[in-house]
Amino acid sequence: MANHKSAIKRARQSEERRVRNRSCKTRMKNVIRGLDEALAGKAPEKAAEELKKAVSVIAVAASRGVIHKNTASRKISRLTRRVNAL
């Protein structure tokens, strides 16, 4: 465990960020899973709706620094291609 005052604060901040980032990543994964289910069900309207939601959630995760902006762009691009192929 941290002994210095600054190290204690840093540990506390890191834990708060970890929890926040984890919830944001979980939300992102759940939205992508919903899109996958819509794609598996061969429902273009539902897939387009889920894509819109997924793009928004992924963009928010990137803007908050939870994931890198290039990672977000790659995920959005791949999901869009899959929806368009349907």
Number of C-alpha atoms within 10 A of each C-alpha: 6 11 7 9 8 10 12 13 12 13 13 13 11 12 12 12 13 13 11 12 17 13 13 18 17 11 16 20 15 12 20 22 14 17 24 18 15 20 22 11 11 13 13 15 12 15 25 18 12 22 24 13 16 25 21 14 20 25 18 17 20 16 13 12 11 19 17 13 17 10 12 19 14 12 16 19 12 11 19 18 10 14 20 11 9 13
